[in-house]
């Protein structure tokens, strides 16, 4: 941790269908405009899950204006919205809309403490499913995102809408993908990225994700790839958080090094 005190401030954004995105910024308050790191949790997570408070503290302490948020499905559940609205809020299409809402506020200078942020330098980090959502958003909005990082994630949903006994959320997610198969071809979207990207993948994660990373390497060999030895889908972290470990530390340090390479040569405005 830096000796400088970190400031933290919450924000809330109204998005479509009465949904809300709630988030938090963390930064050193020193009058220096900093690169922005937007972190997005996975499908089963939330912004305060496990390692995220620690990881966002670390990024802020390293000199980044750090933005975390709950996807709108979290507020939908917390506020007791009906099952249909929660299901619609749980699709990957809604993930992308939520990311868009956060990035839009950055561009408009409307997040808290944004005098500490350089909106011309934005990195998007997604874990698990939101890694794919981040790739999709960045491929469709190259002028809004300068770097993409994926932690253990990326491919489209595995379930088909034809499978029996799907929950409303599982059905909504599957139908969303099946209505947009070309858009959600995440590997092709990754190949199209004009921005530098880093894929950080635990080598003890699922075979499906390991195979997906191999596919990305074939399609985009110019991008950066890191394998974390012995790390599972959450880099060994659990919730409630029990502290860091070698795998999580390695994932963070590889990401910090990538961000330094990406942003250091470019002077803040």
C-alpha contacts under 8 A as a table, 3 or more apart, distances in Angstrom:
res1	aa1	res2	aa2	distance
1	X	57	X	7.71
1	X	58	X	6.46
1	X	61	X	5.64
1	X	62	X	7.94
2	X	5	X	7.49
2	X	61	X	5.04
2	X	62	X	7.16
4	X	28	X	6.53
4	X	61	X	7.61
5	X	28	X	6.26
5	X	29	X	7.58
6	X	26	X	6.47
6	X	27	X	5.43
6	X	28	X	4.72
6	X	29	X	6.88
6	X	57	X	7.84
6	X	60	X	7.12
6	X	61	X	7.15
7	X	26	X	5.56
7	X	27	X	5.40
7	X	28	X	6.02
7	X	29	X	6.47
8	X	24	X	6.74
8	X	25	X	5.51
8	X	26	X	4.44
8	X	27	X	6.69
9	X	24	X	5.54
9	X	25	X	5.44
9	X	26	X	6.80
9	X	112	X	6.21
9	X	113	X	7.62
10	X	22	X	7.44
10	X	23	X	5.68
10	X	24	X	4.21
10	X	25	X	6.41
10	X	112	X	7.33
11	X	22	X	5.86
11	X	23	X	5.26
11	X	24	X	5.84
11	X	25	X	7.86
11	X	111	X	6.94
11	X	112	X	7.03
12	X	20	X	6.75
12	X	21	X	5.65
12	X	22	X	4.41
12	X	23	X	6.25
13	X	20	X	5.57
13	X	21	X	5.06
13	X	22	X	6.42
13	X	101	X	7.27
13	X	102	X	7.75
14	X	18	X	6.91
14	X	19	X	6.07
14	X	20	X	4.67
14	X	21	X	6.51
15	X	18	X	6.45
15	X	19	X	5.24
15	X	20	X	5.59
15	X	21	X	7.05
15	X	97	X	7.98
15	X	98	X	7.23
15	X	101	X	7.12
16	X	19	X	5.73
19	X	72	X	5.81
19	X	73	X	7.73
19	X	75	X	7.26
19	X	76	X	6.48
19	X	89	X	7.77
20	X	72	X	5.20
20	X	75	X	6.18
20	X	76	X	7.52
21	X	69	X	6.79
21	X	70	X	5.98
21	X	71	X	5.79
21	X	72	X	4.81
21	X	75	X	7.10
21	X	98	X	6.79
22	X	69	X	5.59
22	X	70	X	5.56
22	X	71	X	7.57
22	X	72	X	7.56
22	X	75	X	7.58
23	X	47	X	7.65
23	X	67	X	7.18
23	X	68	X	5.47
23	X	69	X	3.70
23	X	70	X	6.02
24	X	67	X	5.89
24	X	68	X	5.43
24	X	69	X	6.17
25	X	65	X	7.06
25	X	66	X	5.51
25	X	67	X	4.54
25	X	68	X	6.43
25	X	111	X	7.85
25	X	112	X	6.92
25	X	113	X	7.80
26	X	56	X	7.21
26	X	57	X	7.08
26	X	60	X	5.90
26	X	65	X	6.10
26	X	66	X	5.15
26	X	67	X	6.61
27	X	60	X	4.92
27	X	61	X	7.34
27	X	63	X	7.31
27	X	64	X	6.51
27	X	65	X	4.85
27	X	66	X	6.28
27	X	113	X	7.96
27	X	116	X	7.36
28	X	60	X	6.41
28	X	61	X	6.82
28	X	63	X	6.81
28	X	64	X	7.94
28	X	65	X	7.59
28	X	116	X	7.81
29	X	32	X	7.77
29	X	116	X	6.61
30	X	116	X	7.39
31	X	115	X	7.24
31	X	116	X	5.81
32	X	116	X	5.77
32	X	117	X	7.69
33	X	115	X	6.83
33	X	116	X	4.58
33	X	117	X	4.54
33	X	118	X	4.95
33	X	268	X	6.21
33	X	269	X	7.22
34	X	63	X	6.40
34	X	64	X	5.37
34	X	65	X	5.72
34	X	116	X	6.12
34	X	117	X	4.75
34	X	118	X	5.16
34	X	121	X	7.99
34	X	268	X	7.01
35	X	63	X	7.75
35	X	64	X	5.34
35	X	65	X	6.08
35	X	117	X	6.29
35	X	118	X	5.38
35	X	119	X	7.25
35	X	120	X	7.76
35	X	121	X	5.00
35	X	122	X	6.12
35	X	123	X	7.78
35	X	263	X	7.18
35	X	268	X	7.82
36	X	64	X	5.70
36	X	65	X	4.70
36	X	66	X	5.80
36	X	67	X	7.38
36	X	117	X	6.37
36	X	118	X	6.64
36	X	119	X	6.89
36	X	121	X	6.08
36	X	122	X	4.73
36	X	123	X	6.10
37	X	59	X	7.75
37	X	64	X	6.45
37	X	65	X	6.23
37	X	66	X	4.87
37	X	67	X	6.15
37	X	122	X	6.03
37	X	123	X	4.84
37	X	124	X	5.97
37	X	125	X	7.08
38	X	66	X	5.98
38	X	67	X	4.64
38	X	68	X	6.01
38	X	122	X	7.43
38	X	123	X	6.17
38	X	124	X	4.90
38	X	125	X	6.02
39	X	56	X	7.95
39	X	66	X	7.55
39	X	67	X	6.18
39	X	68	X	5.13
39	X	69	X	7.42
39	X	124	X	6.15
39	X	125	X	4.73
39	X	126	X	5.84
40	X	47	X	7.35
40	X	68	X	6.39
40	X	69	X	6.63
40	X	70	X	7.69
40	X	71	X	7.97
40	X	124	X	7.78
40	X	125	X	6.16
40	X	126	X	4.68
40	X	127	X	6.41
40	X	130	X	6.10
40	X	131	X	7.86
41	X	45	X	5.66
41	X	46	X	5.62
41	X	47	X	5.92
41	X	69	X	7.83
41	X	70	X	7.37
41	X	71	X	7.93
41	X	126	X	6.26
41	X	127	X	5.51
41	X	128	X	7.51
41	X	130	X	6.42
42	X	45	X	5.01
42	X	46	X	7.13
42	X	126	X	7.25
42	X	127	X	5.13
42	X	128	X	4.90
42	X	129	X	5.43
42	X	130	X	5.49
42	X	131	X	7.92
43	X	128	X	6.99
43	X	129	X	5.80
43	X	130	X	7.08
45	X	49	X	5.80
46	X	49	X	5.22
46	X	69	X	7.73
46	X	70	X	5.51
46	X	71	X	7.50
46	X	74	X	7.26
47	X	52	X	6.30
47	X	53	X	7.59
47	X	68	X	6.09
47	X	69	X	5.44
47	X	70	X	5.25
48	X	51	X	7.68
48	X	52	X	5.67
48	X	53	X	5.74
49	X	52	X	5.86
49	X	53	X	7.55
49	X	239	X	6.17
49	X	240	X	7.42
49	X	241	X	7.72
50	X	53	X	7.39
50	X	237	X	6.44
50	X	238	X	5.50
50	X	239	X	4.40
50	X	240	X	5.67
50	X	241	X	4.49
50	X	242	X	7.94
51	X	54	X	5.41
51	X	55	X	5.96
51	X	237	X	6.41
51	X	238	X	7.58
51	X	239	X	7.90
51	X	241	X	6.29
51	X	243	X	7.67
51	X	244	X	7.44
52	X	55	X	4.96
52	X	56	X	5.94
53	X	56	X	5.32
53	X	57	X	6.13
54	X	57	X	5.12
54	X	58	X	6.24
55	X	58	X	5.04
55	X	59	X	6.32
55	X	252	X	7.41
56	X	59	X	5.13
56	X	60	X	6.15
56	X	66	X	6.25
56	X	67	X	7.81
56	X	68	X	7.51
57	X	60	X	5.18
57	X	61	X	6.05
58	X	61	X	5.01
58	X	62	X	6.21
59	X	62	X	5.09
59	X	63	X	6.65
59	X	64	X	5.56
59	X	65	X	7.72
59	X	66	X	6.54
59	X	256	X	7.69
60	X	63	X	5.28
60	X	64	X	4.72
60	X	65	X	5.83
60	X	66	X	5.75
61	X	64	X	7.13
65	X	116	X	6.97
65	X	117	X	5.77
70	X	73	X	7.83
70	X	74	X	6.11
70	X	75	X	7.61
71	X	74	X	5.88
71	X	75	X	7.69
71	X	95	X	6.56
71	X	98	X	6.31
72	X	75	X	5.47
72	X	76	X	6.26
72	X	89	X	6.31
72	X	90	X	7.97
72	X	94	X	7.94
72	X	95	X	7.87
72	X	98	X	6.77
73	X	76	X	4.86
73	X	77	X	6.21
73	X	86	X	5.88
73	X	87	X	7.94
73	X	89	X	4.86
73	X	90	X	5.54
74	X	77	X	5.32
74	X	78	X	6.22
75	X	78	X	4.90
75	X	79	X	5.89
76	X	79	X	5.36
76	X	80	X	6.30
76	X	81	X	5.39
76	X	85	X	7.41
76	X	86	X	5.70
76	X	89	X	7.43
77	X	80	X	5.20
77	X	81	X	6.15
77	X	86	X	6.37
78	X	81	X	7.88
81	X	85	X	6.31
81	X	86	X	6.39
82	X	85	X	5.56
82	X	86	X	6.35
83	X	86	X	5.08
83	X	87	X	6.00
83	X	168	X	7.19
84	X	87	X	5.06
84	X	88	X	6.21
84	X	168	X	7.22
85	X	88	X	5.08
85	X	89	X	6.07
86	X	89	X	5.02
86	X	90	X	6.30
86	X	169	X	7.37
87	X	90	X	5.12
87	X	91	X	7.10
87	X	168	X	5.88
87	X	169	X	4.34
87	X	170	X	7.84
87	X	172	X	5.80
87	X	173	X	7.70
88	X	91	X	5.86
88	X	94	X	7.46
88	X	169	X	7.44
88	X	172	X	6.21
88	X	173	X	7.92
89	X	94	X	5.74
89	X	95	X	7.84
90	X	94	X	6.64
90	X	95	X	7.36
90	X	169	X	6.41
90	X	172	X	7.47
90	X	173	X	6.70
91	X	94	X	5.31
91	X	95	X	6.50
91	X	169	X	7.85
91	X	172	X	6.39
91	X	173	X	4.70
91	X	176	X	6.37
92	X	95	X	4.81
92	X	96	X	6.38
92	X	133	X	6.58
92	X	173	X	6.81
92	X	176	X	7.26
92	X	177	X	7.63
93	X	96	X	5.28
93	X	97	X	6.45
93	X	176	X	7.05
94	X	97	X	4.90
94	X	98	X	6.09
95	X	98	X	5.10
95	X	99	X	6.26
95	X	130	X	7.32
95	X	133	X	6.45
96	X	99	X	5.09
96	X	100	X	6.06
96	X	133	X	5.76
96	X	134	X	7.35
96	X	136	X	7.52
96	X	137	X	6.03
97	X	100	X	4.91
97	X	101	X	6.22
98	X	101	X	5.09
98	X	102	X	6.49
99	X	102	X	5.22
99	X	103	X	6.20
99	X	134	X	7.71
99	X	137	X	7.53
100	X	103	X	5.14
100	X	104	X	5.91
100	X	137	X	7.43
101	X	104	X	5.09
101	X	105	X	6.43
102	X	105	X	5.34
102	X	106	X	6.51
103	X	106	X	5.01
103	X	107	X	6.31
103	X	144	X	7.27
104	X	107	X	5.07
104	X	108	X	6.23
105	X	108	X	4.97
105	X	109	X	6.04
105	X	110	X	5.19
105	X	111	X	6.08
106	X	109	X	5.08
106	X	110	X	6.23
106	X	111	X	6.14
106	X	114	X	7.88
106	X	119	X	6.37
107	X	110	X	7.83
107	X	119	X	6.26
107	X	144	X	7.99
109	X	114	X	6.18
109	X	119	X	7.80
110	X	114	X	7.03
111	X	114	X	5.61
113	X	116	X	5.90
113	X	117	X	7.62
114	X	117	X	4.97
118	X	121	X	5.81
118	X	122	X	7.85
118	X	268	X	6.32
118	X	269	X	6.71
119	X	122	X	6.31
120	X	268	X	7.97
120	X	269	X	7.87
121	X	145	X	7.57
121	X	146	X	6.10
121	X	263	X	7.12
122	X	144	X	7.35
122	X	145	X	5.30
122	X	146	X	5.31
122	X	147	X	6.68
123	X	145	X	6.00
123	X	146	X	5.68
123	X	147	X	4.54
123	X	148	X	5.77
123	X	149	X	7.45
123	X	259	X	7.91
124	X	134	X	6.50
124	X	145	X	6.85
124	X	147	X	6.33
124	X	148	X	5.05
124	X	149	X	6.13
125	X	131	X	6.88
125	X	134	X	7.10
125	X	148	X	6.06
125	X	149	X	4.51
125	X	150	X	5.77
125	X	151	X	7.41
126	X	129	X	7.52
126	X	130	X	4.75
126	X	131	X	3.96
126	X	132	X	7.51
126	X	133	X	7.60
126	X	134	X	6.06
126	X	149	X	6.41
126	X	150	X	5.13
126	X	151	X	6.17
126	X	153	X	7.84
127	X	130	X	5.46
127	X	131	X	5.05
127	X	150	X	5.92
127	X	151	X	4.61
127	X	152	X	6.00
127	X	153	X	5.94
128	X	131	X	5.46
128	X	132	X	7.50
128	X	150	X	7.62
128	X	151	X	6.38
128	X	152	X	5.26
128	X	153	X	3.77
128	X	154	X	6.25
128	X	233	X	7.82
129	X	132	X	5.49
129	X	133	X	6.56
129	X	153	X	5.63
129	X	154	X	5.65
129	X	155	X	7.17
129	X	156	X	7.69
130	X	133	X	4.59
130	X	134	X	5.84
130	X	153	X	7.35
130	X	154	X	7.11
131	X	134	X	5.11
131	X	135	X	6.30
131	X	149	X	7.30
131	X	150	X	4.74
131	X	151	X	6.60
131	X	152	X	7.60
131	X	153	X	5.26
131	X	154	X	4.85
132	X	135	X	5.03
132	X	136	X	6.18
132	X	150	X	7.69
132	X	153	X	6.56
132	X	154	X	3.76
132	X	155	X	6.06
132	X	156	X	7.26
132	X	186	X	6.08
133	X	136	X	5.08
133	X	137	X	6.14
133	X	154	X	7.45
134	X	137	X	5.12
134	X	138	X	6.00
134	X	148	X	7.13
134	X	150	X	7.91
135	X	138	X	5.22
135	X	139	X	6.04
135	X	148	X	6.85
135	X	154	X	7.72
135	X	186	X	6.99
135	X	189	X	6.69
135	X	190	X	6.04
135	X	193	X	7.82
136	X	139	X	5.23
136	X	140	X	6.29
136	X	183	X	7.79
136	X	184	X	7.34
136	X	186	X	6.61
136	X	189	X	6.07
136	X	190	X	7.58
137	X	140	X	5.26
137	X	141	X	5.94
138	X	141	X	4.98
138	X	142	X	5.33
138	X	144	X	7.31
138	X	145	X	5.80
138	X	148	X	7.31
138	X	193	X	7.20
139	X	142	X	5.73
139	X	189	X	5.98
139	X	190	X	7.12
139	X	192	X	6.49
139	X	193	X	5.26
139	X	194	X	7.57
141	X	144	X	5.56
141	X	145	X	6.92
142	X	145	X	5.63
142	X	146	X	7.22
142	X	193	X	7.64
142	X	194	X	6.97
142	X	195	X	7.13
143	X	146	X	7.40
145	X	148	X	7.43
145	X	195	X	7.62
146	X	195	X	5.72
146	X	196	X	7.33
147	X	195	X	5.45
147	X	196	X	5.26
147	X	197	X	5.75
147	X	259	X	7.99
147	X	262	X	7.44
148	X	195	X	7.06
148	X	196	X	6.52
148	X	197	X	4.58
148	X	198	X	6.37
149	X	197	X	5.63
149	X	198	X	4.76
149	X	199	X	5.95
149	X	200	X	7.58
149	X	255	X	7.56
150	X	153	X	6.23
150	X	154	X	7.16
150	X	197	X	7.96
150	X	198	X	6.35
150	X	199	X	4.94
150	X	200	X	6.08
151	X	199	X	6.32
151	X	200	X	4.95
151	X	201	X	6.08
151	X	251	X	7.97
152	X	199	X	7.64
152	X	200	X	6.22
152	X	201	X	4.79
152	X	202	X	6.50
152	X	205	X	7.55
152	X	209	X	7.10
152	X	233	X	5.96
152	X	234	X	7.73
153	X	201	X	7.76
153	X	209	X	6.42
154	X	186	X	6.72
154	X	209	X	7.64
154	X	212	X	7.63
155	X	185	X	7.92
155	X	186	X	6.03
155	X	187	X	7.38
155	X	209	X	7.23
155	X	212	X	6.63
156	X	177	X	7.43
156	X	184	X	6.45
156	X	185	X	7.09
156	X	186	X	6.73
157	X	173	X	7.34
157	X	174	X	6.73
157	X	177	X	7.31
159	X	163	X	7.16
159	X	170	X	7.61
159	X	174	X	6.20
160	X	163	X	5.63
160	X	171	X	7.97
160	X	174	X	5.62
160	X	175	X	7.87
161	X	166	X	7.70
161	X	170	X	7.94
161	X	171	X	5.55
161	X	174	X	5.18
161	X	175	X	5.94
163	X	166	X	6.65
166	X	169	X	7.84
166	X	170	X	5.64
166	X	171	X	5.76
167	X	170	X	5.11
167	X	171	X	6.13
168	X	171	X	5.15
168	X	172	X	6.11
169	X	172	X	5.13
169	X	173	X	6.14
170	X	173	X	5.18
170	X	174	X	6.15
171	X	174	X	5.14
171	X	175	X	6.05
172	X	175	X	5.21
172	X	176	X	6.03
173	X	176	X	5.19
173	X	177	X	6.39
174	X	177	X	5.24
174	X	178	X	6.17
175	X	178	X	4.98
175	X	179	X	6.06
176	X	179	X	5.28
176	X	180	X	6.50
177	X	180	X	5.19
177	X	181	X	5.70
177	X	184	X	6.51
178	X	181	X	5.41
180	X	183	X	5.35
180	X	184	X	6.11
181	X	184	X	5.18
181	X	185	X	6.17
182	X	185	X	5.23
183	X	186	X	7.56
183	X	189	X	7.74
184	X	189	X	7.82
185	X	188	X	5.54
185	X	189	X	6.36
186	X	189	X	4.91
186	X	190	X	6.02
187	X	190	X	5.03
187	X	191	X	6.27
187	X	212	X	7.85
187	X	215	X	7.25
187	X	216	X	6.03
187	X	219	X	7.59
188	X	191	X	4.99
188	X	192	X	6.39
188	X	219	X	7.82
189	X	192	X	5.11
189	X	193	X	6.59
190	X	193	X	5.31
190	X	216	X	7.30
190	X	220	X	7.47
191	X	216	X	7.41
191	X	219	X	5.73
191	X	220	X	5.37
193	X	196	X	7.60
196	X	223	X	6.38
196	X	224	X	7.82
196	X	262	X	7.61
197	X	223	X	5.64
197	X	224	X	6.13
198	X	223	X	6.51
198	X	224	X	4.68
198	X	225	X	5.69
198	X	226	X	7.59
198	X	255	X	7.54
198	X	258	X	7.25
199	X	213	X	7.75
199	X	224	X	6.28
199	X	225	X	4.78
199	X	226	X	6.18
200	X	225	X	6.09
200	X	226	X	4.85
200	X	227	X	6.02
200	X	228	X	7.16
200	X	251	X	6.56
200	X	255	X	7.94
201	X	205	X	7.64
201	X	210	X	7.53
201	X	213	X	7.73
201	X	225	X	7.85
201	X	226	X	6.28
201	X	227	X	5.00
201	X	228	X	6.01
201	X	231	X	7.98
202	X	205	X	5.54
202	X	227	X	5.69
202	X	228	X	4.58
202	X	229	X	6.28
202	X	230	X	6.60
202	X	231	X	4.36
202	X	232	X	5.35
202	X	233	X	6.48
202	X	235	X	6.58
203	X	210	X	7.15
203	X	227	X	6.05
203	X	228	X	5.90
203	X	229	X	5.56
203	X	230	X	5.84
203	X	231	X	5.87
203	X	232	X	6.87
204	X	229	X	7.41
204	X	230	X	5.40
204	X	231	X	5.30
204	X	232	X	4.73
204	X	233	X	7.48
205	X	209	X	6.82
205	X	210	X	6.91
205	X	231	X	6.90
205	X	232	X	4.50
205	X	233	X	5.02
206	X	209	X	5.46
206	X	210	X	6.40
206	X	232	X	7.97
206	X	233	X	7.52
207	X	210	X	5.02
207	X	211	X	6.01
208	X	211	X	5.24
208	X	212	X	6.24
209	X	212	X	4.91
209	X	213	X	6.34
210	X	213	X	5.25
210	X	214	X	6.44
211	X	214	X	5.06
211	X	215	X	6.35
212	X	215	X	5.04
212	X	216	X	6.34
213	X	216	X	4.96
213	X	217	X	6.25
214	X	217	X	5.15
214	X	218	X	6.47
215	X	218	X	5.16
215	X	219	X	6.36
216	X	219	X	5.10
216	X	220	X	5.77
216	X	221	X	7.55
217	X	220	X	5.29
217	X	221	X	4.89
217	X	223	X	7.75
217	X	225	X	7.82
218	X	221	X	5.93
220	X	223	X	5.86
221	X	224	X	7.77
226	X	254	X	7.59
228	X	231	X	5.70
228	X	247	X	6.27
228	X	250	X	7.00
228	X	251	X	6.93
229	X	247	X	7.23
230	X	247	X	7.30
231	X	234	X	7.46
231	X	235	X	4.68
231	X	236	X	6.03
231	X	247	X	5.57
231	X	248	X	7.95
232	X	235	X	4.99
232	X	236	X	5.84
233	X	236	X	7.41
234	X	237	X	5.42
234	X	238	X	7.33
235	X	247	X	5.34
235	X	248	X	5.09
235	X	251	X	7.78
236	X	245	X	7.11
236	X	247	X	6.74
236	X	248	X	6.99
237	X	241	X	6.77
237	X	242	X	7.30
237	X	243	X	7.45
237	X	244	X	6.84
237	X	245	X	7.55
237	X	248	X	7.31
238	X	241	X	5.39
238	X	242	X	6.74
239	X	242	X	7.43
244	X	248	X	6.17
244	X	249	X	6.70
245	X	248	X	5.51
245	X	249	X	6.03
246	X	249	X	5.14
246	X	250	X	6.08
247	X	250	X	5.12
247	X	251	X	6.27
248	X	251	X	5.05
248	X	252	X	6.18
249	X	252	X	5.15
249	X	253	X	6.09
250	X	253	X	5.16
250	X	254	X	6.04
251	X	254	X	5.34
251	X	255	X	6.20
252	X	255	X	5.09
252	X	256	X	6.07
253	X	256	X	4.95
253	X	257	X	6.09
254	X	257	X	5.17
254	X	258	X	6.26
255	X	258	X	5.06
255	X	259	X	6.20
256	X	259	X	5.10
256	X	260	X	6.15
257	X	260	X	5.06
257	X	261	X	6.25
258	X	261	X	5.15
258	X	262	X	6.13
259	X	262	X	4.97
259	X	263	X	5.92
259	X	264	X	7.92
260	X	263	X	5.37
260	X	264	X	5.30
261	X	264	X	5.98
261	X	265	X	7.50
262	X	265	X	7.36
263	X	266	X	5.55
264	X	267	X	7.16
